[in-house]
Every structure is written in C-alpha cells, then in structure tokens.
Amino acid sequence: GDSVTQMEGPVTLSEEAFLTINCTYTATGYPSLFWYVQYPGEGLQLLLKATKADDKGSNKGFEATYRKETTSFHLEKGSVQVSDSAVYFCALTPRGAGSYQLTFGKGTKLSVIP
Amino acid sequence: GAGVSQTPSNKVTEKGKYVELRCDPISGHTALYWYRQSLGQGPEFLIYFQGTGAADDSGLPNDRFFAVRPEGSVSTLKIQRTERGDSAVYLCASSDLAGSDTQYFGPGTRLTVL
C-alpha cells in the first residue's frame, strides 16, 4: 500500500536558519503530495501541495518540489522564525478514482529558538 | 466562513462504554473523512463519505467502530465497548471533490478511555 516516510525529529534550529525536512513516498501511479502543519494547540492546516511531477508548492516562505524520479517532496524554508515552531506532516492522496484518503508520515516536530 | 467543527473537544469515558463523536463539515462540502491520530503519530484514515454513503470504510479497525452521515452533512462516529487502545485524537476533514482534493481539518476530539 501507499506510504510516506519523513525524517524523524525533533529538529531544533536557531532563528533565521535554513530548514529542510525530508519526505519520500511509495505509491502506485502519480499521487498528489501535501505538507500539513500542526501548530501547538491547533488543528491540522494545509501548508502547501503539488499535484504533478516537477510542480513546486509554496506558502509562507516554505517550498517543496514534487520529484517523481526520487519519489520525494522535501520541505524547505530559507529563514525560519520562532512562529514556525510546529509539527509538520508530509502526506499523499492517490490520483484518479478513489476516496482521496490521505496517507500521512509520522510528523516532524520543529522547534525554532531565538 | 465557518470551518470544520467537532464536538466534543474532549471526551473521557470508561472502558466498555459507548461514545459518539460529531463532525460538522464546511457547508457545501460533499466529501467527509474521519482520521485517528495516536500520540506521536500521523493521522490514520478511518472512513470516507461521499454524500450520505460510506464510499470507503477500509480504515475502520474493527466492528466496534461505525459512522453515519444520514443527510449528507453532519457525521457521527460511534464507538461501542470502548477499549483503552481507542484513546486518541479523532479528526474530521471535509473537501469539495468538485473543486480540489484538498481536505480541511477540524480541531479534533480527544478521546480518553480510562
């Protein structure tokens, strides 16, 4: 079945540091790929998505590029802020007919210190 | 506009009891999903509704779990004979399949089985 593997945390960075959270996936066909974020005490929010190979999703300074050849969707941000401290989840949904159920990775907790 | 809402936000029950968890999706969204998130893990799919019918219930762990959506809007997740292992955050999401495959999540119900 489909699966998502993301780097284990926790990750601790200083403010303005560069962030990479690795995500690779296993799926049949060409899934849609997502990054969701869960801020402390809040629900899951969609951060960005990409629906086909070489697409780049971006939002709030975060970016991720759909790499079909390496089955990856790594999350990057050039300069993190304390307010970026949260848990980040990589996820996919299958393409085509079906339920569009999301398959999530285990999450990576990011802490940004001033 | 209003997002996905879930009630109650917290539910504490005793082993063996019956519980109901409610989800109110975004108005007009035809697709509704239930997920379960255990501590330190990503959400896991339980069931998907398209309109009133359960289009995919492959994620329900056993027959103690059941969900309904009688009028194609509000959904109720029902758990019979609760066990301590059912303790988790239960998340609901909705989407407008006609528009996109993006799912919008509610804040979740934290279920604790003593």
Boltz contact constraints between the chains, C-beta under 6 A:
constraints:
  - contact:
      token1: [A, 32]
      token2: [B, 101]
      max_distance: 6.0
  - contact:
      token1: [A, 43]
      token2: [B, 105]
      max_distance: 6.0
  - contact:
      token1: [A, 43]
      token2: [B, 107]
      max_distance: 6.0
  - contact:
      token1: [A, 44]
      token2: [B, 105]
      max_distance: 6.0
  - contact:
      token1: [A, 46]
      token2: [B, 102]
      max_distance: 6.0
  - contact:
      token1: [A, 89]
      token2: [B, 42]
      max_distance: 6.0
  - contact:
      token1: [A, 93]
      token2: [B, 101]
      max_distance: 6.0
  - contact:
      token1: [A, 99]
      token2: [B, 48]
      max_distance: 6.0
  - contact:
      token1: [A, 99]
      token2: [B, 55]
      max_distance: 6.0
  - contact:
      token1: [A, 99]
      token2: [B, 56]
      max_distance: 6.0
  - contact:
      token1: [A, 100]
      token2: [B, 101]
      max_distance: 6.0
  - contact:
      token1: [A, 101]
      token2: [B, 45]
      max_distance: 6.0
  - contact:
      token1: [A, 101]
      token2: [B, 48]
      max_distance: 6.0
  - contact:
      token1: [A, 104]
      token2: [B, 42]
      max_distance: 6.0
  - contact:
      token1: [A, 104]
      token2: [B, 43]
      max_distance: 6.0
  - contact:
      token1: [A, 105]
      token2: [B, 42]
      max_distance: 6.0
  - contact:
      token1: [A, 106]
      token2: [B, 41]
      max_distance: 6.0
  - contact:
      token1: [A, 106]
      token2: [B, 42]
      max_distance: 6.0
  - contact:
      token1: [A, 107]
      token2: [B, 42]
      max_distance: 6.0
